[in-house]
């Protein structure tokens, strides 16, 4: 398979890169790209999961608040549930915009 390492008789250290991308792993631009990607993934993941757990926590422990009627048969829980969808698309759009502006140019340089 592509990227499989072959046994050469010596042990690879933990900091030594392996696989087909090993030559590029030492470039500073590649490390910058990895750092930016990891930071963006951490921020987006944290925001998404944080907002989701707030919603679940409110549903479990603040039932009176979630049951408040906003208008007609629409309550706070329904509005916050719909905001989950809106926020998911907003986070995806934000990540795509960030990737186009900050990640794609670096990746293009490395090609």
Biopython code that builds the backbone (N, CA, C, O; Angstrom):
import numpy as np
from Bio.PDB.StructureBuilder import StructureBuilder

atoms = [
    (1, "UNK", "N", (0.828, -1.181, 0.000)),
    (1, "UNK", "CA", (0.000, 0.000, 0.000)),
    (1, "UNK", "C", (0.873, 1.245, 0.000)),
    (1, "UNK", "O", (2.013, 1.214, 0.464)),
    (2, "UNK", "N", (0.337, 2.331, -0.519)),
    (2, "UNK", "CA", (1.069, 3.580, -0.576)),
    (2, "UNK", "C", (1.270, 4.110, 0.838)),
    (2, "UNK", "O", (0.333, 4.118, 1.638)),
    (3, "UNK", "N", (2.469, 4.548, 1.146)),
    (3, "UNK", "CA", (2.755, 5.131, 2.445)),
    (3, "UNK", "C", (3.162, 4.132, 3.500)),
    (3, "UNK", "O", (3.551, 4.528, 4.599)),
    (4, "UNK", "N", (3.085, 2.838, 3.200)),
    (4, "UNK", "CA", (3.526, 1.848, 4.180)),
    (4, "UNK", "C", (5.023, 1.977, 4.367)),
    (4, "UNK", "O", (5.772, 2.164, 3.409)),
    (5, "UNK", "N", (5.443, 1.874, 5.606)),
    (5, "UNK", "CA", (6.879, 1.943, 5.858)),
    (5, "UNK", "C", (7.455, 0.539, 5.803)),
    (5, "UNK", "O", (6.820, -0.433, 6.212)),
    (6, "UNK", "N", (8.654, 0.459, 5.295)),
    (6, "UNK", "CA", (9.331, -0.826, 5.203)),
    (6, "UNK", "C", (10.282, -0.962, 6.374)),
    (6, "UNK", "O", (10.831, 0.029, 6.857)),
    (7, "UNK", "N", (10.471, -2.157, 6.819)),
    (7, "UNK", "CA", (11.396, -2.413, 7.917)),
    (7, "UNK", "C", (12.806, -2.335, 7.362)),
    (7, "UNK", "O", (13.160, -3.057, 6.431)),
    (8, "UNK", "N", (13.613, -1.447, 7.945)),
    (8, "UNK", "CA", (14.976, -1.260, 7.449)),
    (8, "UNK", "C", (16.014, -1.711, 8.449)),
    (8, "UNK", "O", (17.212, -1.623, 8.177)),
    (9, "UNK", "N", (15.588, -2.187, 9.588)),
    (9, "UNK", "CA", (16.536, -2.645, 10.576)),
    (9, "UNK", "C", (16.842, -1.622, 11.645)),
    (9, "UNK", "O", (17.411, -1.972, 12.678)),
    (10, "UNK", "N", (16.480, -0.357, 11.431)),
    (10, "UNK", "CA", (16.694, 0.633, 12.480)),
    (10, "UNK", "C", (15.348, 1.164, 12.928)),
    (10, "UNK", "O", (14.389, 1.189, 12.157)),
    (11, "UNK", "N", (15.284, 1.578, 14.148)),
    (11, "UNK", "CA", (14.029, 2.084, 14.715)),
    (11, "UNK", "C", (13.886, 3.560, 14.386)),
    (11, "UNK", "O", (14.849, 4.324, 14.447)),
    (12, "UNK", "N", (12.689, 3.937, 14.044)),
    (12, "UNK", "CA", (12.378, 5.334, 13.751)),
    (12, "UNK", "C", (12.056, 6.036, 15.059)),
    (12, "UNK", "O", (11.331, 5.497, 15.895)),
    (13, "UNK", "N", (12.588, 7.229, 15.239)),
    (13, "UNK", "CA", (12.277, 7.980, 16.452)),
    (13, "UNK", "C", (10.877, 8.569, 16.330)),
    (13, "UNK", "O", (10.325, 8.644, 15.231)),
    (14, "UNK", "N", (10.306, 8.983, 17.445)),
    (14, "UNK", "CA", (8.957, 9.542, 17.453)),
    (14, "UNK", "C", (8.876, 10.866, 16.710)),
    (14, "UNK", "O", (7.822, 11.192, 16.164)),
    (15, "UNK", "N", (9.950, 11.632, 16.673)),
    (15, "UNK", "CA", (9.925, 12.931, 16.019)),
    (15, "UNK", "C", (10.271, 12.844, 14.541)),
    (15, "UNK", "O", (10.056, 13.806, 13.804)),
    (16, "UNK", "N", (10.793, 11.731, 14.099)),
    (16, "UNK", "CA", (11.182, 11.564, 12.707)),
    (16, "UNK", "C", (9.956, 11.205, 11.879)),
    (16, "UNK", "O", (9.298, 10.206, 12.167)),
    (17, "UNK", "N", (9.628, 12.004, 10.845)),
    (17, "UNK", "CA", (8.455, 11.708, 10.026)),
    (17, "UNK", "C", (8.674, 10.465, 9.172)),
    (17, "UNK", "O", (9.804, 10.116, 8.830)),
    (18, "UNK", "N", (7.572, 9.810, 8.838)),
    (18, "UNK", "CA", (7.659, 8.635, 7.985)),
    (18, "UNK", "C", (6.594, 8.720, 6.905)),
    (18, "UNK", "O", (5.716, 9.581, 6.957)),
    (19, "UNK", "N", (6.669, 7.836, 5.936)),
    (19, "UNK", "CA", (5.667, 7.797, 4.882)),
    (19, "UNK", "C", (6.066, 8.651, 3.704)),
    (19, "UNK", "O", (7.186, 9.157, 3.629)),
    (20, "UNK", "N", (5.127, 8.804, 2.779)),
    (20, "UNK", "CA", (5.439, 9.494, 1.539)),
    (20, "UNK", "C", (5.595, 11.003, 1.713)),
    (20, "UNK", "O", (6.157, 11.656, 0.833)),
    (21, "UNK", "N", (5.115, 11.582, 2.820)),
    (21, "UNK", "CA", (5.218, 13.019, 3.034)),
    (21, "UNK", "C", (6.409, 13.399, 3.913)),
    (21, "UNK", "O", (6.527, 14.557, 4.316)),
    (22, "UNK", "N", (7.271, 12.470, 4.210)),
    (22, "UNK", "CA", (8.410, 12.721, 5.089)),
    (22, "UNK", "C", (9.309, 13.853, 4.585)),
    (22, "UNK", "O", (9.740, 14.667, 5.402)),
    (23, "UNK", "N", (9.616, 13.951, 3.297)),
    (23, "UNK", "CA", (10.513, 15.029, 2.862)),
    (23, "UNK", "C", (9.936, 16.430, 3.104)),
    (23, "UNK", "O", (10.689, 17.358, 3.399)),
    (24, "UNK", "N", (8.650, 16.592, 2.988)),
    (24, "UNK", "CA", (8.041, 17.916, 3.133)),
    (24, "UNK", "C", (7.790, 18.281, 4.591)),
    (24, "UNK", "O", (7.577, 19.453, 4.904)),
    (25, "UNK", "N", (7.810, 17.310, 5.476)),
    (25, "UNK", "CA", (7.472, 17.545, 6.882)),
    (25, "UNK", "C", (8.449, 18.492, 7.574)),
    (25, "UNK", "O", (8.108, 19.068, 8.607)),
    (26, "UNK", "N", (9.619, 18.662, 7.048)),
    (26, "UNK", "CA", (10.597, 19.549, 7.661)),
    (26, "UNK", "C", (10.481, 20.997, 7.228)),
    (26, "UNK", "O", (11.098, 21.868, 7.840)),
    (27, "UNK", "N", (9.711, 21.277, 6.196)),
    (27, "UNK", "CA", (9.580, 22.646, 5.703)),
    (27, "UNK", "C", (8.795, 23.503, 6.695)),
    (27, "UNK", "O", (7.798, 23.065, 7.268)),
    (28, "UNK", "N", (9.267, 24.724, 6.879)),
    (28, "UNK", "CA", (8.583, 25.619, 7.813)),
    (28, "UNK", "C", (7.174, 25.954, 7.323)),
    (28, "UNK", "O", (6.256, 26.073, 8.134)),
    (29, "UNK", "N", (6.992, 26.106, 6.022)),
    (29, "UNK", "CA", (5.657, 26.425, 5.481)),
    (29, "UNK", "C", (4.688, 25.272, 5.742)),
    (29, "UNK", "O", (3.506, 25.508, 5.992)),
    (30, "UNK", "N", (5.168, 24.037, 5.687)),
    (30, "UNK", "CA", (4.318, 22.880, 5.980)),
    (30, "UNK", "C", (3.922, 22.867, 7.449)),
    (30, "UNK", "O", (2.769, 22.592, 7.781)),
    (31, "UNK", "N", (4.868, 23.161, 8.326)),
    (31, "UNK", "CA", (4.553, 23.210, 9.756)),
    (31, "UNK", "C", (3.552, 24.324, 10.043)),
    (31, "UNK", "O", (2.667, 24.158, 10.884)),
    (32, "UNK", "N", (3.681, 25.455, 9.355)),
    (32, "UNK", "CA", (2.728, 26.551, 9.511)),
    (32, "UNK", "C", (1.339, 26.123, 9.044)),
    (32, "UNK", "O", (0.335, 26.410, 9.697)),
    (33, "UNK", "N", (1.296, 25.433, 7.902)),
    (33, "UNK", "CA", (0.020, 24.921, 7.394)),
    (33, "UNK", "C", (-0.620, 23.972, 8.390)),
    (33, "UNK", "O", (-1.815, 24.089, 8.662)),
    (34, "UNK", "N", (0.138, 23.040, 8.940)),
    (34, "UNK", "CA", (-0.398, 22.102, 9.932)),
    (34, "UNK", "C", (-0.904, 22.826, 11.173)),
    (34, "UNK", "O", (-1.966, 22.497, 11.703)),
    (35, "UNK", "N", (-0.133, 23.821, 11.637)),
    (35, "UNK", "CA", (-0.523, 24.565, 12.828)),
    (35, "UNK", "C", (-1.833, 25.319, 12.597)),
    (35, "UNK", "O", (-2.726, 25.298, 13.444)),
    (36, "UNK", "N", (-1.941, 25.989, 11.440)),
    (36, "UNK", "CA", (-3.167, 26.728, 11.127)),
    (36, "UNK", "C", (-4.366, 25.786, 11.012)),
    (36, "UNK", "O", (-5.453, 26.093, 11.501)),
    (37, "UNK", "N", (-4.161, 24.647, 10.367)),
    (37, "UNK", "CA", (-5.254, 23.686, 10.224)),
    (37, "UNK", "C", (-5.700, 23.154, 11.585)),
    (37, "UNK", "O", (-6.895, 23.096, 11.873)),
    (38, "UNK", "N", (-4.740, 22.767, 12.415)),
    (38, "UNK", "CA", (-5.090, 22.228, 13.732)),
    (38, "UNK", "C", (-5.795, 23.265, 14.596)),
    (38, "UNK", "O", (-6.751, 22.941, 15.300)),
    (39, "UNK", "N", (-5.329, 24.513, 14.547)),
    (39, "UNK", "CA", (-5.963, 25.575, 15.321)),
    (39, "UNK", "C", (-7.392, 25.796, 14.844)),
    (39, "UNK", "O", (-8.305, 25.923, 15.660)),
    (40, "UNK", "N", (-7.594, 25.843, 13.529)),
    (40, "UNK", "CA", (-8.938, 26.048, 12.993)),
    (40, "UNK", "C", (-9.856, 24.884, 13.362)),
    (40, "UNK", "O", (-11.004, 25.094, 13.751)),
    (41, "UNK", "N", (-9.351, 23.666, 13.240)),
    (41, "UNK", "CA", (-10.168, 22.501, 13.579)),
    (41, "UNK", "C", (-10.521, 22.497, 15.064)),
    (41, "UNK", "O", (-11.639, 22.141, 15.435)),
    (42, "UNK", "N", (-9.583, 22.887, 15.905)),
    (42, "UNK", "CA", (-9.841, 22.934, 17.342)),
    (42, "UNK", "C", (-10.887, 24.001, 17.671)),
    (42, "UNK", "O", (-11.797, 23.749, 18.460)),
    (43, "UNK", "N", (-10.765, 25.176, 17.080)),
    (43, "UNK", "CA", (-11.715, 26.255, 17.345)),
    (43, "UNK", "C", (-13.110, 25.873, 16.857)),
    (43, "UNK", "O", (-14.083, 26.004, 17.599)),
    (44, "UNK", "N", (-13.211, 25.405, 15.626)),
    (44, "UNK", "CA", (-14.518, 25.040, 15.080)),
    (44, "UNK", "C", (-15.129, 23.893, 15.874)),
    (44, "UNK", "O", (-16.316, 23.932, 16.198)),
    (45, "UNK", "N", (-14.348, 22.891, 16.186)),
    (45, "UNK", "CA", (-14.861, 21.758, 16.961)),
    (45, "UNK", "C", (-15.302, 22.157, 18.357)),
    (45, "UNK", "O", (-16.333, 21.692, 18.844)),
    (46, "UNK", "N", (-14.526, 23.017, 19.002)),
    (46, "UNK", "CA", (-14.873, 23.475, 20.344)),
    (46, "UNK", "C", (-16.149, 24.308, 20.342)),
    (46, "UNK", "O", (-17.018, 24.123, 21.195)),
    (47, "UNK", "N", (-16.261, 25.220, 19.390)),
    (47, "UNK", "CA", (-17.469, 26.048, 19.298)),
    (47, "UNK", "C", (-18.687, 25.177, 19.022)),
    (47, "UNK", "O", (-19.724, 25.334, 19.666)),
    (48, "UNK", "N", (-18.565, 24.264, 18.070)),
    (48, "UNK", "CA", (-19.700, 23.407, 17.721)),
    (48, "UNK", "C", (-20.119, 22.543, 18.903)),
    (48, "UNK", "O", (-21.296, 22.525, 19.265)),
    (49, "UNK", "N", (-19.181, 21.832, 19.505)),
    (49, "UNK", "CA", (-19.530, 20.952, 20.622)),
    (49, "UNK", "C", (-19.982, 21.734, 21.848)),
    (49, "UNK", "O", (-20.886, 21.302, 22.563)),
    (50, "UNK", "N", (-19.356, 22.886, 22.095)),
    (50, "UNK", "CA", (-19.780, 23.719, 23.218)),
    (50, "UNK", "C", (-21.223, 24.162, 23.089)),
    (50, "UNK", "O", (-22.000, 24.049, 24.037)),
    (51, "UNK", "N", (-21.587, 24.667, 21.917)),
    (51, "UNK", "CA", (-22.954, 25.113, 21.664)),
    (51, "UNK", "C", (-23.926, 23.931, 21.749)),
    (51, "UNK", "O", (-25.024, 24.073, 22.287)),
    (52, "UNK", "N", (-23.537, 22.789, 21.232)),
    (52, "UNK", "CA", (-24.386, 21.599, 21.295)),
    (52, "UNK", "C", (-24.612, 21.165, 22.748)),
    (52, "UNK", "O", (-25.741, 20.867, 23.137)),
    (53, "UNK", "N", (-23.542, 21.127, 23.551)),
    (53, "UNK", "CA", (-23.685, 20.700, 24.945)),
    (53, "UNK", "C", (-24.464, 21.723, 25.771)),
    (53, "UNK", "O", (-25.145, 21.347, 26.726)),
    (54, "UNK", "N", (-24.377, 23.009, 25.421)),
    (54, "UNK", "CA", (-25.218, 24.012, 26.085)),
    (54, "UNK", "C", (-26.685, 23.706, 25.799)),
    (54, "UNK", "O", (-27.519, 23.741, 26.704)),
    (55, "UNK", "N", (-26.995, 23.411, 24.554)),
    (55, "UNK", "CA", (-28.377, 23.080, 24.177)),
    (55, "UNK", "C", (-28.867, 21.828, 24.911)),
    (55, "UNK", "O", (-29.974, 21.819, 25.451)),
    (56, "UNK", "N", (-28.055, 20.784, 24.931)),
    (56, "UNK", "CA", (-28.437, 19.555, 25.617)),
    (56, "UNK", "C", (-28.575, 19.805, 27.118)),
    (56, "UNK", "O", (-29.510, 19.309, 27.746)),
    (57, "UNK", "N", (-27.653, 20.565, 27.690)),
    (57, "UNK", "CA", (-27.732, 20.878, 29.120)),
    (57, "UNK", "C", (-28.976, 21.673, 29.465)),
    (57, "UNK", "O", (-29.635, 21.397, 30.467)),
    (58, "UNK", "N", (-29.300, 22.654, 28.646)),
    (58, "UNK", "CA", (-30.527, 23.417, 28.883)),
    (58, "UNK", "C", (-31.754, 22.518, 28.764)),
    (58, "UNK", "O", (-32.692, 22.637, 29.552)),
    (59, "UNK", "N", (-31.750, 21.621, 27.783)),
    (59, "UNK", "CA", (-32.879, 20.707, 27.616)),
    (59, "UNK", "C", (-33.048, 19.797, 28.825)),
    (59, "UNK", "O", (-34.170, 19.452, 29.195)),
    (60, "UNK", "N", (-31.939, 19.410, 29.438)),
    (60, "UNK", "CA", (-32.008, 18.485, 30.567)),
    (60, "UNK", "C", (-32.267, 19.190, 31.894)),
    (60, "UNK", "O", (-32.993, 18.665, 32.738)),
    (61, "UNK", "N", (-31.683, 20.373, 32.089)),
    (61, "UNK", "CA", (-31.714, 20.982, 33.415)),
    (61, "UNK", "C", (-32.485, 22.300, 33.502)),
    (61, "UNK", "O", (-32.720, 22.794, 34.605)),
    (62, "UNK", "N", (-32.875, 22.870, 32.385)),
    (62, "UNK", "CA", (-33.623, 24.131, 32.409)),
    (62, "UNK", "C", (-34.916, 23.966, 31.616)),
    (62, "UNK", "O", (-35.189, 24.713, 30.677)),
    (63, "UNK", "N", (-35.694, 22.984, 32.010)),
    (63, "UNK", "CA", (-36.920, 22.660, 31.267)),
    (63, "UNK", "C", (-37.916, 23.813, 31.256)),
    (63, "UNK", "O", (-38.579, 24.048, 30.246)),
    (64, "UNK", "N", (-38.027, 24.525, 32.356)),
    (64, "UNK", "CA", (-38.965, 25.651, 32.389)),
    (64, "UNK", "C", (-38.559, 26.737, 31.400)),
    (64, "UNK", "O", (-39.405, 27.305, 30.711)),
    (65, "UNK", "N", (-37.273, 27.020, 31.335)),
    (65, "UNK", "CA", (-36.786, 28.017, 30.376)),
    (65, "UNK", "C", (-37.032, 27.546, 28.943)),
    (65, "UNK", "O", (-37.501, 28.319, 28.109)),
    (66, "UNK", "N", (-36.721, 26.294, 28.658)),
    (66, "UNK", "CA", (-36.880, 25.773, 27.296)),
    (66, "UNK", "C", (-38.345, 25.673, 26.886)),
    (66, "UNK", "O", (-38.660, 25.698, 25.697)),
    (67, "UNK", "N", (-39.237, 25.562, 27.858)),
    (67, "UNK", "CA", (-40.665, 25.427, 27.562)),
    (67, "UNK", "C", (-41.369, 26.772, 27.390)),
    (67, "UNK", "O", (-42.549, 26.809, 27.041)),
    (68, "UNK", "N", (-40.671, 27.855, 27.626)),
    (68, "UNK", "CA", (-41.291, 29.174, 27.468)),
    (68, "UNK", "C", (-41.758, 29.382, 26.037)),
    (68, "UNK", "O", (-41.035, 29.108, 25.080)),
    (69, "UNK", "N", (-42.964, 29.866, 25.918)),
    (69, "UNK", "CA", (-43.532, 30.139, 24.604)),
    (69, "UNK", "C", (-43.002, 31.464, 24.076)),
    (69, "UNK", "O", (-42.998, 32.472, 24.782)),
    (70, "UNK", "N", (-42.560, 31.448, 22.838)),
    (70, "UNK", "CA", (-42.072, 32.662, 22.195)),
    (70, "UNK", "C", (-43.210, 33.295, 21.409)),
    (70, "UNK", "O", (-43.504, 34.481, 21.562)),
    (71, "UNK", "N", (-43.840, 32.498, 20.573)),
    (71, "UNK", "CA", (-45.001, 32.940, 19.816)),
    (71, "UNK", "C", (-45.798, 31.721, 19.369)),
    (71, "UNK", "O", (-45.223, 30.753, 18.871)),
    (72, "UNK", "N", (-47.076, 31.760, 19.537)),
    (72, "UNK", "CA", (-47.924, 30.634, 19.136)),
    (72, "UNK", "C", (-47.493, 29.337, 19.803)),
    (72, "UNK", "O", (-47.434, 29.243, 21.029)),
    (73, "UNK", "N", (-47.192, 28.334, 18.974)),
    (73, "UNK", "CA", (-46.739, 27.040, 19.482)),
    (73, "UNK", "C", (-45.212, 26.892, 19.444)),
    (73, "UNK", "O", (-44.688, 25.791, 19.616)),
    (74, "UNK", "N", (-44.513, 27.988, 19.222)),
    (74, "UNK", "CA", (-43.052, 27.968, 19.135)),
    (74, "UNK", "C", (-42.467, 28.320, 20.506)),
    (74, "UNK", "O", (-42.765, 29.372, 21.072)),
    (75, "UNK", "N", (-41.636, 27.426, 21.022)),
    (75, "UNK", "CA", (-41.003, 27.696, 22.317)),
    (75, "UNK", "C", (-39.489, 27.896, 22.139)),
    (75, "UNK", "O", (-38.957, 27.775, 21.036)),
    (76, "UNK", "N", (-38.823, 28.201, 23.242)),
    (76, "UNK", "CA", (-37.386, 28.471, 23.220)),
    (76, "UNK", "C", (-36.605, 27.253, 22.723)),
    (76, "UNK", "O", (-35.642, 27.399, 21.970)),
    (77, "UNK", "N", (-37.013, 26.059, 23.139)),
    (77, "UNK", "CA", (-36.313, 24.837, 22.724)),
    (77, "UNK", "C", (-36.331, 24.677, 21.211)),
    (77, "UNK", "O", (-35.321, 24.305, 20.614)),
    (78, "UNK", "N", (-37.458, 24.951, 20.597)),
    (78, "UNK", "CA", (-37.547, 24.833, 19.139)),
    (78, "UNK", "C", (-36.653, 25.860, 18.456)),
    (78, "UNK", "O", (-35.966, 25.542, 17.486)),
    (79, "UNK", "N", (-36.662, 27.083, 18.960)),
    (79, "UNK", "CA", (-35.801, 28.107, 18.359)),
    (79, "UNK", "C", (-34.320, 27.760, 18.503)),
    (79, "UNK", "O", (-33.550, 27.894, 17.552)),
    (80, "UNK", "N", (-33.926, 27.316, 19.695)),
    (80, "UNK", "CA", (-32.521, 26.943, 19.887)),
    (80, "UNK", "C", (-32.153, 25.717, 19.052)),
    (80, "UNK", "O", (-31.025, 25.612, 18.571)),
    (81, "UNK", "N", (-33.092, 24.797, 18.879)),
    (81, "UNK", "CA", (-32.846, 23.634, 18.022)),
    (81, "UNK", "C", (-32.627, 24.046, 16.573)),
    (81, "UNK", "O", (-31.744, 23.514, 15.900)),
    (82, "UNK", "N", (-33.420, 24.983, 16.096)),
    (82, "UNK", "CA", (-33.232, 25.490, 14.734)),
    (82, "UNK", "C", (-31.910, 26.254, 14.612)),
    (82, "UNK", "O", (-31.246, 26.204, 13.576)),
    (83, "UNK", "N", (-31.541, 26.960, 15.681)),
    (83, "UNK", "CA", (-30.257, 27.668, 15.667)),
    (83, "UNK", "C", (-29.079, 26.700, 15.595)),
    (83, "UNK", "O", (-28.002, 27.076, 15.132)),
    (84, "UNK", "N", (-29.269, 25.465, 16.044)),
    (84, "UNK", "CA", (-28.217, 24.457, 15.902)),
    (84, "UNK", "C", (-27.897, 24.251, 14.418)),
    (84, "UNK", "O", (-26.730, 24.186, 14.032)),
    (85, "UNK", "N", (-28.932, 24.151, 13.601)),
    (85, "UNK", "CA", (-28.717, 23.978, 12.164)),
    (85, "UNK", "C", (-28.063, 25.212, 11.559)),
    (85, "UNK", "O", (-27.112, 25.102, 10.785)),
    (86, "UNK", "N", (-28.568, 26.372, 11.908)),
    (86, "UNK", "CA", (-28.019, 27.621, 11.370)),
    (86, "UNK", "C", (-26.549, 27.768, 11.763)),
    (86, "UNK", "O", (-25.710, 28.122, 10.935)),
    (87, "UNK", "N", (-26.250, 27.496, 13.025)),
    (87, "UNK", "CA", (-24.866, 27.647, 13.480)),
    (87, "UNK", "C", (-23.934, 26.629, 12.823)),
    (87, "UNK", "O", (-22.767, 26.932, 12.575)),
    (88, "UNK", "N", (-24.435, 25.426, 12.539)),
    (88, "UNK", "CA", (-23.618, 24.425, 11.859)),
    (88, "UNK", "C", (-23.231, 24.910, 10.462)),
    (88, "UNK", "O", (-22.071, 24.801, 10.066)),
    (89, "UNK", "N", (-24.194, 25.439, 9.724)),
    (89, "UNK", "CA", (-23.891, 25.954, 8.391)),
    (89, "UNK", "C", (-22.995, 27.184, 8.470)),
    (89, "UNK", "O", (-22.115, 27.360, 7.627)),
    (90, "UNK", "N", (-23.206, 28.041, 9.475)),
    (90, "UNK", "CA", (-22.359, 29.229, 9.636)),
    (90, "UNK", "C", (-20.917, 28.826, 9.956)),
    (90, "UNK", "O", (-19.979, 29.419, 9.423)),
    (91, "UNK", "N", (-20.732, 27.830, 10.815)),
    (91, "UNK", "CA", (-19.376, 27.359, 11.124)),
    (91, "UNK", "C", (-18.710, 26.748, 9.895)),
    (91, "UNK", "O", (-17.524, 26.972, 9.650)),
    (92, "UNK", "N", (-19.473, 25.978, 9.128)),
    (92, "UNK", "CA", (-18.913, 25.378, 7.912)),
    (92, "UNK", "C", (-18.503, 26.468, 6.923)),
    (92, "UNK", "O", (-17.425, 26.393, 6.333)),
    (93, "UNK", "N", (-19.346, 27.469, 6.740)),
    (93, "UNK", "CA", (-19.033, 28.564, 5.825)),
    (93, "UNK", "C", (-17.802, 29.326, 6.310)),
    (93, "UNK", "O", (-16.933, 29.684, 5.515)),
    (94, "UNK", "N", (-17.735, 29.571, 7.619)),
    (94, "UNK", "CA", (-16.593, 30.277, 8.187)),
    (94, "UNK", "C", (-15.301, 29.501, 7.973)),
    (94, "UNK", "O", (-14.274, 30.081, 7.622)),
    (95, "UNK", "N", (-15.355, 28.184, 8.187)),
    (95, "UNK", "CA", (-14.162, 27.366, 7.987)),
    (95, "UNK", "C", (-13.729, 27.377, 6.516)),
    (95, "UNK", "O", (-12.538, 27.479, 6.223)),
    (96, "UNK", "N", (-14.678, 27.273, 5.604)),
    (96, "UNK", "CA", (-14.345, 27.291, 4.178)),
    (96, "UNK", "C", (-13.694, 28.626, 3.801)),
    (96, "UNK", "O", (-12.710, 28.655, 3.063)),
    (97, "UNK", "N", (-14.244, 29.717, 4.307)),
    (97, "UNK", "CA", (-13.661, 31.031, 4.021)),
    (97, "UNK", "C", (-12.249, 31.129, 4.593)),
    (97, "UNK", "O", (-11.347, 31.648, 3.934)),
    (98, "UNK", "N", (-12.055, 30.635, 5.811)),
    (98, "UNK", "CA", (-10.730, 30.643, 6.428)),
    (98, "UNK", "C", (-9.753, 29.779, 5.624)),
    (98, "UNK", "O", (-8.614, 30.179, 5.382)),
    (99, "UNK", "N", (-10.209, 28.599, 5.216)),
    (99, "UNK", "CA", (-9.338, 27.694, 4.458)),
    (99, "UNK", "C", (-8.937, 28.315, 3.129)),
    (99, "UNK", "O", (-7.780, 28.209, 2.722)),
    (100, "UNK", "N", (-9.863, 28.953, 2.457)),
    (100, "UNK", "CA", (-9.528, 29.590, 1.181)),
    (100, "UNK", "C", (-8.536, 30.725, 1.355)),
    (100, "UNK", "O", (-7.665, 30.930, 0.510)),
    (101, "UNK", "N", (-8.667, 31.462, 2.449)),
    (101, "UNK", "CA", (-7.828, 32.622, 2.669)),
    (101, "UNK", "C", (-6.470, 32.270, 3.272)),
    (101, "UNK", "O", (-5.461, 32.868, 2.901)),
    (102, "UNK", "N", (-6.430, 31.297, 4.207)),
    (102, "UNK", "CA", (-5.207, 31.047, 4.967)),
    (102, "UNK", "C", (-4.545, 29.692, 4.718)),
    (102, "UNK", "O", (-3.328, 29.569, 4.857)),
    (103, "UNK", "N", (-5.328, 28.675, 4.353)),
    (103, "UNK", "CA", (-4.758, 27.337, 4.179)),
    (103, "UNK", "C", (-4.431, 27.009, 2.727)),
    (103, "UNK", "O", (-3.357, 26.484, 2.433)),
    (104, "UNK", "N", (-5.350, 27.314, 1.822)),
    (104, "UNK", "CA", (-5.154, 26.956, 0.420)),
    (104, "UNK", "C", (-3.922, 27.611, -0.202)),
    (104, "UNK", "O", (-3.200, 26.940, -0.939)),
    (105, "UNK", "N", (-3.649, 28.894, 0.061)),
    (105, "UNK", "CA", (-2.421, 29.476, -0.513)),
    (105, "UNK", "C", (-1.149, 28.751, -0.049)),
    (105, "UNK", "O", (-0.233, 28.536, -0.843)),
    (106, "UNK", "N", (-1.096, 28.375, 1.233)),
    (106, "UNK", "CA", (0.066, 27.634, 1.730)),
    (106, "UNK", "C", (0.163, 26.265, 1.078)),
    (106, "UNK", "O", (1.244, 25.835, 0.677)),
    (107, "UNK", "N", (-0.962, 25.588, 0.974)),
    (107, "UNK", "CA", (-0.957, 24.277, 0.338)),
    (107, "UNK", "C", (-0.523, 24.383, -1.125)),
    (107, "UNK", "O", (0.192, 23.522, -1.637)),
    (108, "UNK", "N", (-0.962, 25.442, -1.778)),
    (108, "UNK", "CA", (-0.561, 25.672, -3.176)),
    (108, "UNK", "C", (0.937, 25.891, -3.313)),
    (108, "UNK", "O", (1.548, 25.428, -4.277)),
    (109, "UNK", "N", (1.531, 26.592, -2.359)),
    (109, "UNK", "CA", (2.976, 26.817, -2.392)),
    (109, "UNK", "C", (3.737, 25.496, -2.255)),
    (109, "UNK", "O", (4.801, 25.321, -2.849)),
    (110, "UNK", "N", (3.197, 24.593, -1.488)),
    (110, "UNK", "CA", (3.887, 23.340, -1.204)),
    (110, "UNK", "C", (3.755, 22.304, -2.336)),
    (110, "UNK", "O", (4.476, 21.307, -2.361)),
    (111, "UNK", "N", (2.847, 22.549, -3.246)),
    (111, "UNK", "CA", (2.656, 21.587, -4.353)),
    (111, "UNK", "C", (3.731, 21.675, -5.349)),
    (111, "UNK", "O", (3.720, 20.940, -6.336)),
]
sb = StructureBuilder()
sb.init_structure("model")
sb.init_model(0)
sb.init_chain("A")
sb.init_seg("    ")
for serial, (resi, resn, name, xyz) in enumerate(atoms, 1):
    if name == "N":
        sb.init_residue(resn, " ", resi, " ")
    sb.init_atom(name, np.array(xyz, "f"), 0.0, 1.0, " ", f" {name:<3s}", serial, name[0])
structure = sb.get_structure()
